Amino acid sequence: MSGAVTAPVRSPTEAPQPPEVYRPRGGHTRTKTCGGPWMPQRGTRPYRPFREVLGGWTLQRGTVSPPPEPREQEALGHVSTAGPSDPFCPFSASVSSAHGGRSPHPLGRARPGPRGAGPPVGSVMASAPKRFKAAVESGAQGKSSADPLSGFLAWCGRAGVELNPKVRLSKEGAVAGYGMLAAEELEAGEVLFTIPRTVLLSQHTTSIHALLQEAQESLQSQSGWVPLLLALLHEYTASKSHWQPYFSLWQDFRSLDHPMFWPQEERTRLLQGTGIPEAVDKDLANIYQEYNSIILPFMETHPDIFDPKLHTLELYKELVAFVMAYSFQEPLEEEEEDEKGPNPPMMVPVADILNHVANHNANLEYSPQCLRMVTTQPVGKGQEIFNTYGQMANWQLLHMYGFAEPYPGNTHDTADIQMVTLRRAALQRAKSEAQQQLVSEQWDFLCQLEMVGEEGAFVLGWDEVLTEEELSVTLKVLCMSEEEFKEYKEQDGWEDDSEEEENSTLSNEALSRLKTPCKKLLYDSVLLTLESYGADLKAEQDLLNNKEAYEKLSRREQQALHVRYGQKRILHQLLELVQ
């Protein structure tokens, strides 16, 4: 979320998580686990050797590795390099008039959050510590005391949140909605705010935690989010909830603009080929199944707390999107990753106000007593402070947070080649029934080796193939003669370690040195992948370069364009490497 009002991006840390489902903020973790519904987290970069095309709520935040040096952005003709502009955010569906016609920010995006302007200096802030008053005053002129941000900050002060007087919360100067800005120069390593764990909203801190603990066996699900979602259903609708000042920042979750809220026709038309429609279909099926099989039975056993007429499927769906866009997932210690599943997602007030860019300048740190946001590099006076969701591709950002970064801002963007597309290309080049049979046998053997799957995808980055082992082995096996394949099977897919290591490292330079049959198979697979999109690269480029035409696009059309364009650029780069 960005500044509680506009969802900013956080740092994802993805620990071993459920199969691709709802995801909290975290990051990508290199794991072979595939499938799964919603995965929310942020932190270090985790990525699957291959991605299953399954819905997932990916939403969490965590620690991230130090950011690279800021890169000069190639500003597109329609992107302004000065002044604030609304970034693409997950909560902008109902505020299309404010977001749809504006240019994307050249540096990053914010998650939409509560709307409103900076709080006024007045009675609402009188009881808050001075550190909170200073943070709000700069954006307070002329606003009524009913402004939700001022009430939220007063609540934070009473709850023990400590805010550095060198930072302020404001809409002015933020890429979208509210954001955190430096009121003075900041050095690397400065603590921006400290949040006691008592302020966090989770299944362990909610007022119904005893009920959730008692029913934990019946609340287990593929997503692992049910306890938090039940806590949110209750706290969001309870007038005396401890977190009401926090929820006041989101007066209407219908403003979230994840693709799951788009009409199916629009989602298909704008995002065909990106993998997002398939992921959303899985999400929606999981949400419906989870609500009807777990949530409703639990509510029916506690009619004094829940009312299905109030706590509806639609509200549940909106809260899933809320968790996807704003929750954090605390990373596990390295030695714990293989012993236990990922930590459940949680809501972290204040931290979710920061917006996101790939080259962030702050990071969330965890300790037993509190959480702290710390700068990772110097920040100049007046500059916005950004967290990060982790190394996430544009399709992931749009799917889970409702925005994408314009080219070339997202250095972590990726493109997919569906695994079955390689099989299809291999079958097309087979000139006889015997050769087609060989391809089928080779594919079955790759499935046994767990190198491929019917719904898996090879993931391509700007500089290398992220699923290098899977793609390397698949290309080699599908290009084998009948004799070579027979010998390979007899060895159960094993080969000399040095040869395996050499073949499994697929940097751009290594791709250009592939054997001719492998190059041809990969080239044909990329062409088949490009056919899945509705328009070619040149048409997308022309649209991006035409400022007038671009500004006539709706916000959703702009977001989808950035996702498609980045993926096609990566695919065309691969074509050139293996041509």
C-alpha positions as CSV (number, residue, x, y, z in Angstrom):
1,M,0.0,0.0,0.0
2,S,1.2,3.3,-0.3
3,G,1.2,5.5,2.6
4,A,-1.8,3.9,4.0
5,V,-3.5,5.9,1.5
6,T,-1.6,5.0,-1.6
7,A,-0.1,1.6,-1.5
8,P,3.6,1.8,-1.9
9,V,5.8,-1.1,-2.7
10,R,7.5,-3.1,-0.1
11,S,10.3,-5.6,0.0
12,P,9.1,-9.1,-0.6
13,T,10.7,-12.1,1.0
14,E,9.4,-15.3,-0.2
15,A,10.0,-18.2,2.1
16,P,9.0,-21.7,1.2
17,Q,5.4,-21.0,0.4
18,P,2.3,-22.8,-0.7
19,P,2.1,-23.5,-4.3
20,E,1.4,-20.5,-6.5
21,V,-1.6,-19.0,-4.9
22,Y,-2.2,-15.8,-3.0
23,R,1.2,-14.4,-2.3
24,P,2.1,-11.9,0.4
25,R,5.0,-9.6,0.0
26,G,8.3,-11.3,0.0
27,G,10.3,-12.1,-3.0
28,H,11.0,-14.8,-5.3
29,T,12.6,-17.9,-4.0
30,R,14.4,-20.4,-6.1
31,T,12.3,-23.5,-5.5
32,K,10.9,-26.2,-7.6
33,T,7.6,-26.2,-5.8
34,C,5.0,-25.5,-8.4
35,G,1.3,-25.1,-8.3
36,G,-0.6,-23.5,-5.5
37,P,-3.0,-20.7,-5.2
38,W,-2.1,-17.5,-3.5
39,M,1.4,-16.6,-2.5
40,P,2.0,-13.4,-0.8
41,Q,5.4,-12.3,0.3
42,R,8.4,-10.1,-0.2
43,G,12.0,-10.3,0.5
44,T,14.9,-11.8,-1.1
45,R,14.5,-12.8,-4.7
46,P,12.9,-16.1,-4.9
47,Y,11.9,-17.6,-8.2
48,R,10.7,-20.9,-9.3
49,P,12.9,-22.8,-11.7
50,F,9.7,-22.9,-13.7
51,R,6.4,-21.2,-13.1
52,E,3.2,-23.1,-13.0
53,V,0.4,-21.1,-14.5
54,L,-1.7,-21.2,-11.4
55,G,-3.5,-18.4,-9.7
56,G,-1.8,-17.0,-6.7
57,W,-2.1,-14.2,-4.4
58,T,1.4,-13.0,-4.0
59,L,1.4,-10.4,-1.5
60,Q,4.0,-10.2,1.1
61,R,6.9,-8.1,2.1
62,G,10.2,-8.9,3.7
63,T,13.8,-8.1,3.4
64,V,15.5,-7.5,0.2
65,S,19.1,-7.5,-1.0
66,P,20.9,-4.2,-1.4
67,P,19.6,-2.2,-4.4
68,P,21.8,-1.7,-7.5
69,E,23.0,1.8,-8.3
70,P,20.1,3.9,-9.6
71,R,19.8,3.6,-13.4
72,E,19.1,6.5,-15.7
73,Q,15.6,5.9,-17.0
74,E,14.9,6.2,-20.7
75,A,11.9,8.4,-20.3
76,L,9.3,7.7,-22.9
77,G,7.7,10.6,-24.7
78,H,4.6,10.5,-22.5
79,V,6.5,10.2,-19.2
80,S,7.2,13.3,-17.2
81,T,10.5,13.4,-15.4
82,A,9.6,16.1,-13.1
83,G,6.8,16.5,-10.6
84,P,4.6,13.9,-9.0
85,S,2.2,11.8,-11.0
86,D,0.0,8.9,-10.1
87,P,1.7,5.6,-10.4
88,F,-0.2,2.6,-11.3
89,C,-1.7,1.3,-8.1
90,P,-3.8,-1.6,-7.1
91,F,-6.5,0.6,-5.6
92,S,-7.3,2.9,-8.5
93,A,-10.3,1.3,-10.1
94,S,-12.7,3.7,-8.5
95,V,-10.5,6.7,-9.0
96,S,-9.9,6.3,-12.7
97,S,-10.5,10.0,-13.3
98,A,-7.5,10.7,-11.1
99,H,-5.3,7.9,-12.4
100,G,-6.5,6.9,-15.8
101,G,-5.5,10.0,-17.7
102,R,-2.2,10.6,-16.1
103,S,1.2,9.6,-17.2
104,P,3.0,6.8,-15.3
105,H,5.8,8.0,-13.0
106,P,9.2,7.3,-14.5
107,L,10.6,5.9,-11.3
108,G,8.0,3.6,-9.9
109,R,4.5,3.0,-8.7
110,A,2.6,3.2,-5.5
111,R,0.0,1.0,-4.2
112,P,-3.3,2.8,-3.9
113,G,-4.3,3.4,-0.4
114,P,-6.7,5.5,1.4
115,R,-7.6,8.7,-0.3
116,G,-7.5,12.2,1.1
117,A,-4.9,14.8,1.6
118,G,-2.5,15.6,4.4
119,P,-4.0,15.9,7.8
120,P,-4.6,19.3,9.4
121,V,-2.8,20.5,12.5
122,G,-5.4,20.6,15.1
123,S,-7.2,18.9,17.9
124,V,-6.8,15.5,16.3
125,M,-3.0,15.8,16.5
126,A,-2.9,17.4,19.9
127,S,-2.6,14.0,21.7
128,A,0.0,12.6,19.3
129,P,3.7,12.9,20.0
130,K,5.6,15.7,18.4
131,R,7.3,13.3,16.0
132,F,3.9,12.5,14.4
133,K,2.8,16.1,14.4
134,A,5.9,17.1,12.4
135,A,5.3,14.4,9.9
136,V,1.8,15.6,9.2
137,E,2.0,19.4,9.4
138,S,3.6,19.9,6.0
139,G,0.7,18.5,4.1
140,A,-2.0,19.7,6.5
141,Q,-3.0,23.2,5.2
142,G,-6.8,23.7,4.9
143,K,-7.9,20.1,5.6
144,S,-10.6,19.2,8.0
145,S,-9.9,17.4,11.3
146,A,-11.9,14.5,10.0
147,D,-9.0,13.6,7.6
148,P,-8.3,9.9,8.1
149,L,-4.5,10.3,7.9
150,S,-4.4,12.6,10.9
151,G,-6.5,10.2,13.0
152,F,-4.3,7.3,11.8
153,L,-1.1,9.1,12.9
154,A,-2.5,10.1,16.2
155,W,-3.4,6.4,16.7
156,C,0.2,5.4,15.8
157,G,1.6,7.8,18.3
158,R,-0.6,6.4,21.1
159,A,0.4,2.9,20.0
160,G,4.1,3.5,20.4
161,V,5.1,3.9,16.8
162,E,8.2,6.1,16.5
163,L,8.6,8.3,13.4
164,N,11.8,10.0,12.5
165,P,11.3,13.8,12.4
166,K,13.3,13.9,9.2
167,V,10.5,12.3,7.2
168,R,6.9,13.3,6.5
169,L,3.8,11.8,5.0
170,S,2.2,13.7,2.2
171,K,0.4,13.4,-1.1
172,E,2.5,16.3,-2.5
173,G,5.6,14.9,-4.1
174,A,4.5,11.2,-3.9
175,V,4.2,9.1,-7.0
176,A,0.7,8.1,-6.0
177,G,-1.6,8.9,-3.2
178,Y,0.2,9.3,0.1
179,G,3.9,8.5,0.4
180,M,6.8,9.1,2.7
181,L,9.2,11.9,1.8
182,A,12.5,13.1,3.3
183,A,12.0,16.5,5.1
184,E,15.7,16.7,5.5
185,E,18.8,14.9,4.0
186,L,19.0,11.3,5.1
187,E,22.1,9.1,5.3
188,A,22.2,5.4,4.5
189,G,21.3,3.3,7.6
190,E,19.0,5.8,9.2
191,V,15.9,4.4,11.0
192,L,12.8,6.0,9.5
193,F,10.2,4.5,11.9
194,T,9.9,1.8,14.4
195,I,6.7,-0.3,14.8
196,P,6.0,-2.3,18.0
197,R,4.7,-5.8,17.2
198,T,1.6,-4.9,19.1
199,V,0.6,-2.6,16.3
200,L,0.7,-5.4,13.7
201,L,-2.6,-6.9,12.6
202,S,-2.4,-10.7,12.3
203,Q,-4.2,-13.9,13.2
204,H,-2.2,-13.7,16.5
205,T,-3.1,-10.1,17.5
206,T,-6.8,-9.9,16.4
207,S,-9.4,-9.7,19.1
208,I,-10.7,-13.1,17.9
209,H,-7.3,-14.8,18.0
210,A,-8.6,-17.4,20.6
211,L,-11.3,-18.5,18.3
212,L,-8.9,-18.8,15.4
213,Q,-6.5,-20.8,17.5
214,E,-9.2,-23.1,18.6
215,A,-10.4,-23.8,15.1
216,Q,-6.9,-23.8,13.4
217,E,-7.3,-27.4,12.1
218,S,-10.5,-26.5,10.2
219,L,-9.1,-23.3,8.9
220,Q,-6.3,-24.8,7.0
221,S,-6.3,-24.0,3.3
222,Q,-4.1,-24.0,0.2
223,S,-3.5,-20.3,0.5
224,G,-2.8,-20.3,4.3
225,W,-4.5,-16.9,4.5
226,V,-7.8,-17.9,6.0
227,P,-7.0,-16.9,9.6
228,L,-5.8,-13.5,8.6
229,L,-8.8,-13.0,6.3
230,L,-11.2,-13.9,9.0
231,A,-9.4,-11.5,11.3
232,L,-9.8,-8.8,8.7
233,L,-13.5,-9.6,8.1
234,H,-14.1,-9.0,11.8
235,E,-11.8,-6.1,12.5
236,Y,-12.8,-4.2,9.4
237,T,-16.5,-4.3,10.3
238,A,-16.3,-4.0,14.1
239,S,-17.0,-0.4,15.1
240,K,-14.8,-0.7,18.2
241,S,-11.9,-2.5,16.5
242,H,-8.4,-1.4,17.8
243,W,-7.5,-1.0,14.1
244,Q,-10.3,1.2,13.0
245,P,-8.0,4.3,12.5
246,Y,-5.9,2.1,10.2
247,F,-8.9,0.9,8.2
248,S,-10.2,4.4,7.8
249,L,-7.5,5.0,5.3
250,W,-9.3,2.5,3.0
251,Q,-12.9,3.6,3.1
252,D,-13.8,1.6,0.0
253,F,-11.9,-1.6,-1.0
254,R,-13.7,-1.4,-4.3
255,S,-11.1,1.1,-5.4
256,L,-8.6,-1.7,-5.7
257,D,-7.9,-2.3,-9.4
258,H,-6.3,-5.8,-9.5
259,P,-7.1,-7.6,-12.8
260,M,-9.3,-9.9,-10.8
261,F,-11.8,-7.0,-10.6
262,W,-11.7,-6.3,-14.4
263,P,-14.5,-7.7,-16.6
264,Q,-13.4,-11.0,-18.1
265,E,-13.6,-9.7,-21.6
266,E,-11.4,-6.7,-20.8
267,R,-8.9,-8.9,-18.9
268,T,-8.6,-11.3,-21.9
269,R,-8.4,-8.5,-24.5
270,L,-5.7,-6.5,-22.7
271,L,-3.7,-9.3,-21.1
272,Q,-3.8,-12.1,-23.6
273,G,-0.4,-13.9,-23.7
274,T,0.9,-12.4,-20.4
275,G,-0.2,-15.3,-18.2
276,I,-2.3,-13.0,-16.0
277,P,-5.7,-14.1,-17.1
278,E,-4.9,-17.7,-16.3
279,A,-3.6,-16.7,-12.9
280,V,-6.7,-14.7,-12.1
281,D,-9.0,-17.5,-13.1
282,K,-7.2,-19.7,-10.6
283,D,-7.4,-17.0,-8.0
284,L,-11.1,-16.5,-8.4
285,A,-11.8,-20.3,-8.2
286,N,-9.7,-20.5,-5.1
287,I,-11.5,-17.6,-3.5
288,Y,-14.9,-19.0,-4.2
289,Q,-13.9,-22.5,-2.9
290,E,-12.3,-21.2,0.2
291,Y,-15.1,-18.9,1.1
292,N,-17.8,-21.5,0.7
293,S,-16.0,-24.5,2.2
294,I,-14.1,-22.8,5.1
295,I,-15.3,-19.3,5.8
296,L,-19.0,-19.8,5.7
297,P,-19.0,-22.9,8.0
298,F,-16.9,-21.0,10.5
299,M,-19.1,-18.0,10.4
300,E,-22.2,-20.1,10.9
301,T,-20.7,-21.5,14.1
302,H,-20.1,-18.0,15.4
303,P,-23.3,-16.0,14.6
304,D,-22.6,-13.6,17.4
305,I,-19.5,-12.4,15.6
306,F,-20.1,-13.0,11.9
307,D,-23.0,-12.3,9.6
308,P,-22.9,-13.8,6.1
309,K,-25.1,-10.9,4.9
310,L,-22.4,-8.4,6.0
311,H,-19.3,-10.6,5.6
312,T,-20.0,-11.5,2.0
313,L,-18.1,-13.3,-0.7
314,E,-17.6,-9.9,-2.4
315,L,-16.0,-8.4,0.7
316,Y,-13.9,-11.5,1.1
317,K,-12.6,-11.1,-2.4
318,E,-11.8,-7.5,-1.8
319,L,-9.9,-8.4,1.4
320,V,-7.9,-11.0,-0.5
321,A,-6.8,-8.2,-2.9
322,F,-6.1,-6.0,0.1
323,V,-3.8,-8.7,1.6
324,M,-2.2,-9.3,-1.8
325,A,-1.3,-5.6,-2.2
326,Y,-0.5,-4.5,1.4
327,S,0.5,-7.5,3.6
328,F,4.0,-8.5,4.6
329,Q,5.4,-11.9,5.3
330,E,8.2,-12.1,7.8
331,P,11.2,-14.0,6.3
332,L,12.4,-17.2,7.9
333,E,15.9,-17.8,9.1
334,E,17.8,-19.8,6.5
335,E,18.1,-22.8,8.7
336,E,14.3,-22.8,9.3
337,E,13.3,-22.7,5.6
338,D,13.4,-26.5,5.1
339,E,11.9,-27.3,8.5
340,K,8.7,-25.2,8.5
341,G,6.4,-23.5,6.1
342,P,6.3,-19.8,5.4
343,N,5.2,-17.4,8.1
344,P,1.6,-16.3,7.7
345,P,0.9,-12.8,6.2
346,M,0.3,-9.8,8.4
347,M,-0.7,-6.2,8.0
348,V,2.0,-3.6,9.0
349,P,0.6,-0.1,9.5
350,V,2.8,2.7,8.4
351,A,5.2,0.4,6.5
352,D,2.5,-0.1,3.9
353,I,2.4,3.6,3.2
354,L,5.7,3.5,1.3
355,N,5.5,3.2,-2.5
356,H,7.6,0.9,-4.7
357,V,10.3,1.0,-7.3
358,A,12.8,-1.6,-8.4
359,N,15.7,0.6,-7.2
360,H,14.4,1.3,-3.8
361,N,16.1,3.3,-1.0
362,A,14.6,1.7,2.1
363,N,14.1,-1.7,3.6
364,L,12.0,-3.3,6.3
365,E,14.0,-5.0,9.1
366,Y,12.6,-7.5,11.7
367,S,13.5,-8.0,15.3
368,P,11.7,-9.8,18.2
369,Q,10.3,-6.6,19.6
370,C,9.6,-4.4,16.6
371,L,10.0,-3.8,12.9
372,R,12.1,-0.9,11.5
373,M,12.2,0.8,8.1
374,V,15.9,1.7,7.4
375,T,17.4,3.6,4.5
376,T,19.6,1.6,2.2
377,Q,21.2,4.7,0.5
378,P,21.3,8.5,1.0
379,V,18.0,10.3,0.3
380,G,18.0,13.9,-0.6
381,K,15.6,16.5,0.9
382,G,12.2,16.3,-0.7
383,Q,12.8,12.9,-2.4
384,E,10.3,10.1,-1.9
385,I,11.3,7.1,0.2
386,F,10.6,3.8,-1.5
387,N,10.4,0.3,-0.3
388,T,10.3,-2.7,-2.7
389,Y,8.2,-5.8,-3.2
390,G,11.3,-7.6,-4.2
391,Q,12.5,-8.5,-7.7
392,M,9.2,-8.9,-9.4
393,A,8.3,-8.9,-13.0
394,N,5.6,-6.5,-14.4
395,W,3.1,-9.3,-14.8
396,Q,3.5,-10.1,-11.1
397,L,3.2,-6.4,-10.1
398,L,0.0,-6.0,-12.1
399,H,-1.5,-9.3,-11.0
400,M,-0.9,-8.8,-7.3
401,Y,-0.6,-5.0,-6.9
402,G,-2.5,-3.5,-9.8
403,F,0.4,-1.5,-11.5
404,A,3.4,-2.1,-13.7
405,E,6.6,-0.1,-14.2
406,P,7.1,1.5,-17.6
407,Y,10.0,0.3,-19.7
408,P,12.9,0.3,-19.0
409,G,12.3,0.9,-15.3
410,N,11.7,-2.6,-14.1
411,T,15.1,-4.3,-14.4
412,H,13.5,-7.5,-12.9
413,D,11.0,-8.0,-15.7
414,T,10.6,-11.4,-17.2
415,A,8.9,-13.2,-20.0
416,D,7.6,-16.8,-20.1
417,I,7.7,-19.5,-22.7
418,Q,5.2,-22.2,-21.8
419,M,6.9,-25.6,-21.5
420,V,4.3,-27.2,-23.7
421,T,5.3,-24.6,-26.4
422,L,8.7,-26.3,-26.7
423,R,7.0,-29.6,-27.1
424,R,4.7,-28.2,-29.8
425,A,7.7,-26.7,-31.7
426,A,9.5,-30.0,-31.5
427,L,6.5,-31.9,-32.8
428,Q,6.1,-29.4,-35.7
429,R,9.6,-30.0,-36.9
430,A,9.3,-33.9,-36.7
431,K,9.0,-35.1,-40.2
432,S,7.7,-38.6,-39.5
433,E,5.4,-40.5,-37.2
434,A,8.5,-42.2,-35.6
435,Q,10.1,-38.8,-34.9
436,Q,6.8,-37.5,-33.3
437,Q,6.8,-40.7,-31.2
438,L,10.4,-39.9,-30.1
439,V,9.4,-36.4,-29.1
440,S,6.5,-37.8,-27.0
441,E,8.8,-40.2,-25.3
442,Q,11.4,-37.5,-24.6
443,W,8.7,-35.3,-23.1
444,D,7.5,-38.0,-20.8
445,F,11.0,-38.6,-19.6
446,L,11.5,-34.9,-18.9
447,C,8.3,-35.0,-16.9
448,Q,9.7,-38.0,-14.9
449,L,12.8,-35.9,-14.2
450,E,10.5,-33.1,-13.0
451,M,12.1,-30.7,-15.5
452,V,8.8,-29.9,-17.2
453,G,5.1,-29.8,-16.5
454,E,2.0,-29.3,-18.5
455,E,1.3,-25.9,-16.9
456,G,4.9,-24.9,-16.3
457,A,6.9,-22.1,-17.9
458,F,10.5,-21.3,-18.6
459,V,11.3,-17.9,-17.2
460,L,13.5,-15.5,-19.2
461,G,15.1,-12.4,-17.7
462,W,16.9,-9.5,-19.4
463,D,20.4,-11.0,-18.8
464,E,19.8,-14.7,-18.4
465,V,17.3,-17.5,-18.3
466,L,16.1,-17.8,-14.7
467,T,15.1,-21.4,-15.2
468,E,18.4,-22.3,-16.8
469,E,18.6,-26.0,-15.7
470,E,15.1,-26.8,-16.9
471,L,15.5,-25.1,-20.2
472,S,19.0,-26.4,-20.8
473,V,18.0,-30.0,-20.2
474,T,14.8,-29.8,-22.1
475,L,16.5,-28.3,-25.2
476,K,19.2,-31.0,-25.0
477,V,16.8,-33.9,-24.6
478,L,14.3,-32.7,-27.3
479,C,17.2,-32.3,-29.8
480,M,18.6,-35.8,-29.2
481,S,18.6,-38.6,-31.8
482,E,17.0,-41.9,-30.9
483,E,20.4,-43.4,-30.1
484,E,21.5,-40.5,-27.9
485,F,18.2,-40.5,-26.1
486,K,18.4,-44.2,-25.4
487,E,21.8,-43.8,-23.9
488,Y,20.7,-40.8,-21.9
489,K,17.8,-42.7,-20.4
490,E,20.0,-45.6,-19.4
491,Q,22.0,-43.1,-17.3
492,D,18.7,-41.8,-15.8
493,G,19.5,-38.3,-17.1
494,W,22.9,-38.0,-15.4
495,E,26.0,-36.8,-17.1
496,D,29.4,-35.5,-16.4
497,D,29.2,-32.7,-13.7
498,S,31.3,-30.2,-15.6
499,E,29.2,-30.7,-18.8
500,E,26.0,-30.4,-16.8
501,E,27.2,-27.2,-15.1
502,E,28.3,-25.7,-18.4
503,N,25.0,-26.5,-20.1
504,S,22.8,-25.3,-17.3
505,T,24.2,-21.8,-17.2
506,L,22.2,-19.9,-19.7
507,S,23.4,-16.3,-19.7
508,N,22.7,-14.3,-22.8
509,E,26.2,-15.0,-24.0
510,A,25.7,-18.7,-23.4
511,L,22.4,-18.7,-25.4
512,S,24.2,-17.3,-28.4
513,R,26.6,-20.4,-28.2
514,L,23.9,-23.1,-28.1
515,K,24.2,-25.8,-30.7
516,T,22.3,-25.1,-33.9
517,P,19.4,-27.6,-33.3
518,C,18.8,-26.1,-29.8
519,K,18.9,-22.6,-31.2
520,K,16.4,-23.6,-33.9
521,L,14.0,-25.2,-31.4
522,L,14.2,-22.2,-29.1
523,Y,13.7,-19.8,-31.9
524,D,10.6,-21.6,-33.1
525,S,9.3,-21.7,-29.6
526,V,9.7,-17.9,-29.2
527,L,7.8,-17.3,-32.4
528,L,5.0,-19.5,-31.2
529,T,4.9,-17.6,-27.9
530,L,4.8,-14.2,-29.7
531,E,1.7,-15.4,-31.6
532,S,-0.2,-15.6,-28.4
533,Y,-0.2,-11.8,-28.0
534,G,-2.8,-9.7,-29.8
535,A,-0.4,-7.2,-31.3
536,D,3.3,-7.2,-32.4
537,L,6.2,-5.3,-30.8
538,K,6.2,-2.5,-33.4
539,A,2.6,-1.6,-32.8
540,E,3.2,-1.5,-29.0
541,Q,6.4,0.6,-29.5
542,D,4.5,3.1,-31.8
543,L,1.8,3.5,-29.2
544,L,4.3,4.1,-26.4
545,N,6.1,6.7,-28.5
546,N,2.9,8.6,-29.5
547,K,2.2,10.8,-26.5
548,E,-1.2,11.8,-27.7
549,A,-2.4,8.3,-28.4
550,Y,-0.9,7.0,-25.1
551,E,-2.7,9.6,-23.0
552,K,-6.1,8.6,-24.6
553,L,-5.7,5.0,-23.2
554,S,-7.4,4.1,-20.0
555,R,-5.3,3.4,-17.0
556,R,-5.9,-0.3,-17.4
557,E,-4.8,-0.1,-21.0
558,Q,-1.6,1.7,-20.0
559,Q,-0.8,-0.9,-17.4
560,A,-1.4,-3.8,-19.7
561,L,0.6,-2.2,-22.4
562,H,3.7,-2.0,-20.1
563,V,3.3,-5.6,-19.2
564,R,3.0,-6.8,-22.8
565,Y,5.8,-4.5,-24.1
566,G,8.3,-5.6,-21.6
567,Q,7.6,-9.3,-22.2
568,K,7.9,-8.8,-26.0
569,R,11.1,-6.9,-25.7
570,I,12.7,-9.8,-23.8
571,L,11.4,-12.4,-26.3
572,H,12.7,-10.4,-29.3
573,Q,16.0,-10.1,-27.6
574,L,16.1,-13.9,-27.3
575,L,15.2,-14.2,-31.0
576,E,18.3,-12.1,-31.9
577,L,20.5,-14.2,-29.6
578,V,19.6,-17.5,-31.2
579,Q,18.9,-16.4,-34.7
